[in-house]
Amino acid sequence: MKQHILPAIRLTAICIIFFCVVYPAFIWLVALASPGHGDGERVSVENRVVGYAKIGQSFTEDKYFWGRPSAVGYNAAASGGSNKGPSNPDYLKDVQSRIDSFLLHNPGVKTGQIPSELVTASGSGQDPDLSPAGAYIQAARIAKARGISQDKINALIDRHIDKPLLSLMGPEKVNVLLLNIDLDKLK
Amino acid sequence: MKTQIAGVIIMYGLMVLLAIPLGRYIAKIYEGKKTWLDPVLNPLDKIFYKLSGIRAEREMNWKQHLLALLTINVVWFLFSMLILMNMSWLPLNPDGNPSMSADTAFNTTISFISNTNLQHYAGETGVSYLGQLVLMLFQFISAGVGMAACAVVFNAMKERSTEKLGNFYYYFVRSCTRMLLPLSVVVAILLAFNGSPMTFKGKDQLISLQGDTVHVSRGPVAAMVAIKQLGTNGGGFFGANSAVPLENPNYFTNMVENIGIALIPIAMVFALGHILNRKRFAWVIFVVMTAGFLCFVIPAIYFESKGNPAIANLGVGQQLGSMEGKEIRFGSPATAYWAIVTTTTSNGSVNAMHDSLTPLSGMFTMMGMMVNCFYGGVGVGFLNFYIFIIIAVFISGLMVGRTPEFLGKKIEAKEMKIATIVALLHTFLILAFTGLSSHMFAGDPKTYAAWLNNPGHHGFSEMLYEYTSSSANNGSEFGGLGTGVPFWNITSGIVMIISRYIPIIGPLAIAGILARKKYIPESAGTLKTDTGTFGIMIFAVIAIVAALSFFPALSLGPIAEFFSMK
């Protein structure tokens, strides 16, 4: 054991220099050239930073598209999911009350039309996206709240759909924050 | 849904296509042959050896290898405890996060030096940036240790009789500087350019579109996420791991991170083929591993895409599958795929909350960890598989009435004893500790009410998953379990430490003992190990020893939950 102790300590020290200092410093330097300069990509409206493009926000007013339920209230400094099991009776009650609340705010929508993503919590609690169906189902409510025709809202959603990667891999999605920013600009 | 399935298939295909050339490269670096990165990395390695006072050409026997390995791990343990318990006043702590309590620091330290990365803290609030960087150090070097141990076993399997099995530090340094470091640089840069932060600034504060005040955690994310994926570590920068948008911003990064999980474990198998010059044997191992992997991944994708029957009963549409705990940008198939890849290898990073998986998918993730060698961790995955090979050779030998031989070496009582102990230890640790915690909970449900986030069968699954993950050195969790208390910190810490070192010591000892034995050239009477028949034999041994022994426990948890849901 003795003959290994000194090399072990010295080797650890060198590993600290290379893997804790040199490696992250190098990545940090390279990241300065990335779109957000390594700080994360912010979105501004009229020179005011309103959020990060990739982090979901809480929207509760009828005039905005709502994102998915969040177990942490869209707290971007404490990510997390509900960790509820699929058969948990309390959890199923929560889902039922989300369905009821959604129906209340969106008269005319039937339960079967609600995509499950709108009544189930995301994994991070910061999911920035909806499926296109999750956005279209809210169009009527928003049209009414804003006094804009529903066709215009639908057209806005159409423009905001992100196609699958290379149109080949993964799901279609809509970024809720970017959608709502453009919604505010709609006349 | 079609594009989502296509995404999964392409991801798997790319992973294997990349692993084949990487395997050739790994073989070269362990054998000291020339590679195109030499002009840069030879001088770098020399710095490592020189400053540490290591003579990399000095060959060691298997006992000296173990001594070197264990000594350096003791140094790491002390260093990590020191940092984690003093983070609050050390530099690089812009968010003012506290130091860890002794029991949490113990758990976290064991967790990271054992390549497990079980996290009983949340990255946003539980560690400083200095803490994150130190944990990232262990993500490199604990993976390097696993790969070095694997390289020793590869060396010992060669056709000759010897005590000398290369130099531990040589294998270790080369694993870190020639594989983990260059691959991490590539992945980290891809992540940074897709939106993962790489900054030393603290939390950002802003007013959201609707007018709420929001704090956004950031940090040196890209650098850490790269190595956590590649070194089968899994310890995320943020609490919700790769489900968090800043840690895994889009479908492309999800593919990169997912491929990173099993890339080196698969490449190690191909490397074995090159080092022993037995490519057919390597392919037999790969096919057995893949067959096992497919047994888990196909049903998991099916069940997650089908959705949760209890939610279906409430009447809402589940076109996207079961979405609780998942993210829209990945979708159900890619999430189920990740869940199986991360558990069959001992990675443990997650892009969704495993606690909310439908019952049988949850079971398949657990089975992936119970078997723990369908690809497995970097280095240690093959070591686990090696144990099953030894057992399979022995049983096949008995069945046909011949002395069991493996690659020209006789397998005798001593090796079999070691192999059996290692194989059964995993089962024993998981079941004994799950039994203990269940007994405590059932005896006094009020005192321990905070442990479980879900009632009934699923609550039992949460405890079973925790010890399975600890013993497999995986690190993923059914996150609802209230683990931030001394009981869970200490017991899972004990399980992690035993199940890290015994499964390294065992195979190393067997390989070392076998290497010393006389080499018997293959003859017509030798049991052929590179055939389909032998592949089936290994698969059967794994199914019986590793999977079936857990059947009673799985029946109480996920299987019972599945049948209770209509």
HADDOCK unambig.tbl for C-alpha pairs under 7 A between the chains (distance, minus, plus):
assign (segid A and resid 1 and name CA) (segid B and resid 67 and name CA) 6.25 0.50 0.50
assign (segid A and resid 1 and name CA) (segid B and resid 71 and name CA) 6.71 0.50 0.50
assign (segid A and resid 4 and name CA) (segid B and resid 68 and name CA) 5.76 0.50 0.50
assign (segid A and resid 4 and name CA) (segid B and resid 71 and name CA) 6.53 0.50 0.50
assign (segid A and resid 5 and name CA) (segid B and resid 71 and name CA) 6.33 0.50 0.50
assign (segid A and resid 7 and name CA) (segid B and resid 52 and name CA) 5.17 0.50 0.50
assign (segid A and resid 7 and name CA) (segid B and resid 53 and name CA) 6.00 0.50 0.50
assign (segid A and resid 7 and name CA) (segid B and resid 54 and name CA) 6.43 0.50 0.50
assign (segid A and resid 8 and name CA) (segid B and resid 71 and name CA) 6.87 0.50 0.50
assign (segid A and resid 8 and name CA) (segid B and resid 72 and name CA) 4.88 0.50 0.50
assign (segid A and resid 9 and name CA) (segid B and resid 75 and name CA) 6.55 0.50 0.50
assign (segid A and resid 10 and name CA) (segid B and resid 51 and name CA) 6.93 0.50 0.50
assign (segid A and resid 10 and name CA) (segid B and resid 52 and name CA) 4.66 0.50 0.50
assign (segid A and resid 11 and name CA) (segid B and resid 48 and name CA) 6.88 0.50 0.50
assign (segid A and resid 11 and name CA) (segid B and resid 52 and name CA) 4.87 0.50 0.50
assign (segid A and resid 14 and name CA) (segid B and resid 48 and name CA) 6.58 0.50 0.50
assign (segid A and resid 16 and name CA) (segid B and resid 137 and name CA) 6.63 0.50 0.50
assign (segid A and resid 19 and name CA) (segid B and resid 137 and name CA) 5.68 0.50 0.50
assign (segid A and resid 20 and name CA) (segid B and resid 133 and name CA) 5.58 0.50 0.50
assign (segid A and resid 20 and name CA) (segid B and resid 134 and name CA) 6.56 0.50 0.50
assign (segid A and resid 20 and name CA) (segid B and resid 137 and name CA) 5.87 0.50 0.50
assign (segid A and resid 24 and name CA) (segid B and resid 223 and name CA) 5.85 0.50 0.50
assign (segid A and resid 27 and name CA) (segid B and resid 188 and name CA) 6.90 0.50 0.50
assign (segid A and resid 27 and name CA) (segid B and resid 189 and name CA) 6.63 0.50 0.50
assign (segid A and resid 27 and name CA) (segid B and resid 223 and name CA) 6.47 0.50 0.50
assign (segid A and resid 28 and name CA) (segid B and resid 198 and name CA) 5.59 0.50 0.50
assign (segid A and resid 28 and name CA) (segid B and resid 199 and name CA) 6.63 0.50 0.50
assign (segid A and resid 31 and name CA) (segid B and resid 189 and name CA) 6.97 0.50 0.50
assign (segid A and resid 31 and name CA) (segid B and resid 192 and name CA) 5.72 0.50 0.50
assign (segid A and resid 31 and name CA) (segid B and resid 193 and name CA) 6.95 0.50 0.50
assign (segid A and resid 31 and name CA) (segid B and resid 198 and name CA) 6.42 0.50 0.50
assign (segid A and resid 34 and name CA) (segid B and resid 192 and name CA) 6.63 0.50 0.50
assign (segid A and resid 34 and name CA) (segid B and resid 193 and name CA) 5.07 0.50 0.50
assign (segid A and resid 35 and name CA) (segid B and resid 193 and name CA) 6.72 0.50 0.50
assign (segid A and resid 38 and name CA) (segid B and resid 192 and name CA) 6.61 0.50 0.50
assign (segid A and resid 38 and name CA) (segid B and resid 197 and name CA) 4.66 0.50 0.50
assign (segid A and resid 38 and name CA) (segid B and resid 198 and name CA) 4.52 0.50 0.50
assign (segid A and resid 38 and name CA) (segid B and resid 199 and name CA) 5.57 0.50 0.50
assign (segid A and resid 39 and name CA) (segid B and resid 197 and name CA) 5.14 0.50 0.50
assign (segid A and resid 39 and name CA) (segid B and resid 198 and name CA) 6.33 0.50 0.50
assign (segid A and resid 39 and name CA) (segid B and resid 199 and name CA) 5.62 0.50 0.50
assign (segid A and resid 40 and name CA) (segid B and resid 195 and name CA) 5.98 0.50 0.50
assign (segid A and resid 40 and name CA) (segid B and resid 196 and name CA) 6.51 0.50 0.50
assign (segid A and resid 40 and name CA) (segid B and resid 197 and name CA) 4.96 0.50 0.50
assign (segid A and resid 41 and name CA) (segid B and resid 195 and name CA) 6.61 0.50 0.50
assign (segid A and resid 49 and name CA) (segid B and resid 206 and name CA) 6.75 0.50 0.50
assign (segid A and resid 50 and name CA) (segid B and resid 206 and name CA) 6.55 0.50 0.50
assign (segid A and resid 50 and name CA) (segid B and resid 207 and name CA) 5.76 0.50 0.50
assign (segid A and resid 50 and name CA) (segid B and resid 208 and name CA) 4.73 0.50 0.50
assign (segid A and resid 50 and name CA) (segid B and resid 209 and name CA) 5.25 0.50 0.50
assign (segid A and resid 51 and name CA) (segid B and resid 206 and name CA) 6.81 0.50 0.50
assign (segid A and resid 51 and name CA) (segid B and resid 208 and name CA) 5.75 0.50 0.50
assign (segid A and resid 54 and name CA) (segid B and resid 245 and name CA) 5.88 0.50 0.50
assign (segid A and resid 54 and name CA) (segid B and resid 246 and name CA) 6.94 0.50 0.50
assign (segid A and resid 54 and name CA) (segid B and resid 249 and name CA) 6.66 0.50 0.50
assign (segid A and resid 55 and name CA) (segid B and resid 245 and name CA) 6.17 0.50 0.50
assign (segid A and resid 59 and name CA) (segid B and resid 210 and name CA) 6.59 0.50 0.50
assign (segid A and resid 76 and name CA) (segid B and resid 214 and name CA) 7.00 0.50 0.50
assign (segid A and resid 76 and name CA) (segid B and resid 215 and name CA) 5.91 0.50 0.50
assign (segid A and resid 76 and name CA) (segid B and resid 216 and name CA) 4.72 0.50 0.50
assign (segid A and resid 76 and name CA) (segid B and resid 217 and name CA) 6.23 0.50 0.50
assign (segid A and resid 77 and name CA) (segid B and resid 124 and name CA) 6.06 0.50 0.50
assign (segid A and resid 77 and name CA) (segid B and resid 215 and name CA) 5.77 0.50 0.50
assign (segid A and resid 77 and name CA) (segid B and resid 216 and name CA) 5.13 0.50 0.50
assign (segid A and resid 77 and name CA) (segid B and resid 217 and name CA) 4.73 0.50 0.50
assign (segid A and resid 78 and name CA) (segid B and resid 124 and name CA) 6.09 0.50 0.50
assign (segid A and resid 78 and name CA) (segid B and resid 239 and name CA) 6.92 0.50 0.50
assign (segid A and resid 79 and name CA) (segid B and resid 238 and name CA) 6.87 0.50 0.50
assign (segid A and resid 79 and name CA) (segid B and resid 239 and name CA) 5.63 0.50 0.50
assign (segid A and resid 79 and name CA) (segid B and resid 240 and name CA) 5.45 0.50 0.50
assign (segid A and resid 79 and name CA) (segid B and resid 244 and name CA) 6.92 0.50 0.50
assign (segid A and resid 80 and name CA) (segid B and resid 239 and name CA) 6.37 0.50 0.50
assign (segid A and resid 80 and name CA) (segid B and resid 240 and name CA) 4.95 0.50 0.50
assign (segid A and resid 81 and name CA) (segid B and resid 325 and name CA) 5.55 0.50 0.50
assign (segid A and resid 81 and name CA) (segid B and resid 353 and name CA) 6.37 0.50 0.50
assign (segid A and resid 82 and name CA) (segid B and resid 325 and name CA) 6.83 0.50 0.50
assign (segid A and resid 83 and name CA) (segid B and resid 325 and name CA) 6.92 0.50 0.50
assign (segid A and resid 83 and name CA) (segid B and resid 353 and name CA) 6.20 0.50 0.50
assign (segid A and resid 83 and name CA) (segid B and resid 355 and name CA) 5.06 0.50 0.50
assign (segid A and resid 83 and name CA) (segid B and resid 356 and name CA) 5.51 0.50 0.50
assign (segid A and resid 83 and name CA) (segid B and resid 479 and name CA) 5.89 0.50 0.50
assign (segid A and resid 83 and name CA) (segid B and resid 480 and name CA) 4.98 0.50 0.50
assign (segid A and resid 84 and name CA) (segid B and resid 355 and name CA) 6.41 0.50 0.50
assign (segid A and resid 84 and name CA) (segid B and resid 356 and name CA) 5.46 0.50 0.50
assign (segid A and resid 84 and name CA) (segid B and resid 453 and name CA) 6.91 0.50 0.50
assign (segid A and resid 84 and name CA) (segid B and resid 454 and name CA) 6.46 0.50 0.50
assign (segid A and resid 85 and name CA) (segid B and resid 355 and name CA) 5.79 0.50 0.50
assign (segid A and resid 85 and name CA) (segid B and resid 356 and name CA) 4.69 0.50 0.50
assign (segid A and resid 85 and name CA) (segid B and resid 454 and name CA) 6.22 0.50 0.50
assign (segid A and resid 85 and name CA) (segid B and resid 458 and name CA) 6.41 0.50 0.50
assign (segid A and resid 86 and name CA) (segid B and resid 308 and name CA) 6.57 0.50 0.50
assign (segid A and resid 86 and name CA) (segid B and resid 356 and name CA) 5.82 0.50 0.50
assign (segid A and resid 86 and name CA) (segid B and resid 357 and name CA) 6.91 0.50 0.50
assign (segid A and resid 86 and name CA) (segid B and resid 358 and name CA) 5.85 0.50 0.50
assign (segid A and resid 87 and name CA) (segid B and resid 310 and name CA) 6.55 0.50 0.50
assign (segid A and resid 87 and name CA) (segid B and resid 565 and name CA) 6.76 0.50 0.50
assign (segid A and resid 88 and name CA) (segid B and resid 454 and name CA) 6.11 0.50 0.50
assign (segid A and resid 88 and name CA) (segid B and resid 455 and name CA) 6.68 0.50 0.50
assign (segid A and resid 96 and name CA) (segid B and resid 314 and name CA) 6.94 0.50 0.50
assign (segid A and resid 111 and name CA) (segid B and resid 315 and name CA) 5.94 0.50 0.50
assign (segid A and resid 111 and name CA) (segid B and resid 316 and name CA) 5.53 0.50 0.50
assign (segid A and resid 112 and name CA) (segid B and resid 315 and name CA) 5.37 0.50 0.50
assign (segid A and resid 112 and name CA) (segid B and resid 316 and name CA) 4.63 0.50 0.50
assign (segid A and resid 112 and name CA) (segid B and resid 317 and name CA) 5.50 0.50 0.50
assign (segid A and resid 113 and name CA) (segid B and resid 316 and name CA) 6.58 0.50 0.50
assign (segid A and resid 113 and name CA) (segid B and resid 317 and name CA) 6.21 0.50 0.50
assign (segid A and resid 114 and name CA) (segid B and resid 316 and name CA) 5.41 0.50 0.50
assign (segid A and resid 114 and name CA) (segid B and resid 317 and name CA) 5.94 0.50 0.50
assign (segid A and resid 115 and name CA) (segid B and resid 316 and name CA) 6.15 0.50 0.50
assign (segid A and resid 115 and name CA) (segid B and resid 317 and name CA) 4.92 0.50 0.50
assign (segid A and resid 115 and name CA) (segid B and resid 318 and name CA) 6.12 0.50 0.50
assign (segid A and resid 116 and name CA) (segid B and resid 316 and name CA) 5.80 0.50 0.50
assign (segid A and resid 116 and name CA) (segid B and resid 317 and name CA) 5.69 0.50 0.50
assign (segid A and resid 116 and name CA) (segid B and resid 318 and name CA) 5.41 0.50 0.50
assign (segid A and resid 116 and name CA) (segid B and resid 323 and name CA) 6.72 0.50 0.50
assign (segid A and resid 117 and name CA) (segid B and resid 323 and name CA) 5.69 0.50 0.50
assign (segid A and resid 120 and name CA) (segid B and resid 323 and name CA) 6.28 0.50 0.50
assign (segid A and resid 120 and name CA) (segid B and resid 324 and name CA) 4.90 0.50 0.50
assign (segid A and resid 121 and name CA) (segid B and resid 324 and name CA) 5.33 0.50 0.50
assign (segid A and resid 121 and name CA) (segid B and resid 325 and name CA) 5.88 0.50 0.50
assign (segid A and resid 122 and name CA) (segid B and resid 324 and name CA) 5.92 0.50 0.50
assign (segid A and resid 122 and name CA) (segid B and resid 325 and name CA) 4.55 0.50 0.50
assign (segid A and resid 122 and name CA) (segid B and resid 326 and name CA) 5.08 0.50 0.50
assign (segid A and resid 122 and name CA) (segid B and resid 327 and name CA) 5.57 0.50 0.50
assign (segid A and resid 123 and name CA) (segid B and resid 240 and name CA) 6.96 0.50 0.50
assign (segid A and resid 123 and name CA) (segid B and resid 243 and name CA) 5.79 0.50 0.50
assign (segid A and resid 123 and name CA) (segid B and resid 325 and name CA) 3.74 0.50 0.50
assign (segid A and resid 123 and name CA) (segid B and resid 326 and name CA) 4.71 0.50 0.50
assign (segid A and resid 123 and name CA) (segid B and resid 327 and name CA) 5.99 0.50 0.50
assign (segid A and resid 123 and name CA) (segid B and resid 352 and name CA) 4.96 0.50 0.50
assign (segid A and resid 123 and name CA) (segid B and resid 353 and name CA) 5.45 0.50 0.50
assign (segid A and resid 124 and name CA) (segid B and resid 240 and name CA) 5.40 0.50 0.50
assign (segid A and resid 124 and name CA) (segid B and resid 243 and name CA) 5.16 0.50 0.50
assign (segid A and resid 124 and name CA) (segid B and resid 244 and name CA) 4.88 0.50 0.50
assign (segid A and resid 126 and name CA) (segid B and resid 244 and name CA) 6.86 0.50 0.50
assign (segid A and resid 127 and name CA) (segid B and resid 327 and name CA) 6.00 0.50 0.50
assign (segid A and resid 129 and name CA) (segid B and resid 328 and name CA) 5.94 0.50 0.50
assign (segid A and resid 129 and name CA) (segid B and resid 329 and name CA) 6.82 0.50 0.50
assign (segid A and resid 130 and name CA) (segid B and resid 328 and name CA) 6.17 0.50 0.50
assign (segid A and resid 131 and name CA) (segid B and resid 328 and name CA) 6.70 0.50 0.50
assign (segid A and resid 165 and name CA) (segid B and resid 251 and name CA) 6.96 0.50 0.50
assign (segid A and resid 168 and name CA) (segid B and resid 3 and name CA) 5.37 0.50 0.50
assign (segid A and resid 168 and name CA) (segid B and resid 6 and name CA) 6.98 0.50 0.50
assign (segid A and resid 169 and name CA) (segid B and resid 3 and name CA) 4.73 0.50 0.50
assign (segid A and resid 169 and name CA) (segid B and resid 4 and name CA) 5.66 0.50 0.50
assign (segid A and resid 169 and name CA) (segid B and resid 6 and name CA) 5.78 0.50 0.50
assign (segid A and resid 169 and name CA) (segid B and resid 7 and name CA) 4.12 0.50 0.50
assign (segid A and resid 170 and name CA) (segid B and resid 3 and name CA) 5.28 0.50 0.50
assign (segid A and resid 170 and name CA) (segid B and resid 4 and name CA) 4.18 0.50 0.50
assign (segid A and resid 170 and name CA) (segid B and resid 7 and name CA) 5.45 0.50 0.50
assign (segid A and resid 170 and name CA) (segid B and resid 251 and name CA) 6.63 0.50 0.50
assign (segid A and resid 170 and name CA) (segid B and resid 330 and name CA) 6.52 0.50 0.50
assign (segid A and resid 171 and name CA) (segid B and resid 3 and name CA) 6.59 0.50 0.50
assign (segid A and resid 171 and name CA) (segid B and resid 4 and name CA) 5.76 0.50 0.50
assign (segid A and resid 171 and name CA) (segid B and resid 329 and name CA) 6.48 0.50 0.50
assign (segid A and resid 171 and name CA) (segid B and resid 330 and name CA) 6.81 0.50 0.50
assign (segid A and resid 171 and name CA) (segid B and resid 331 and name CA) 6.15 0.50 0.50
assign (segid A and resid 173 and name CA) (segid B and resid 328 and name CA) 6.95 0.50 0.50
assign (segid A and resid 173 and name CA) (segid B and resid 329 and name CA) 6.55 0.50 0.50
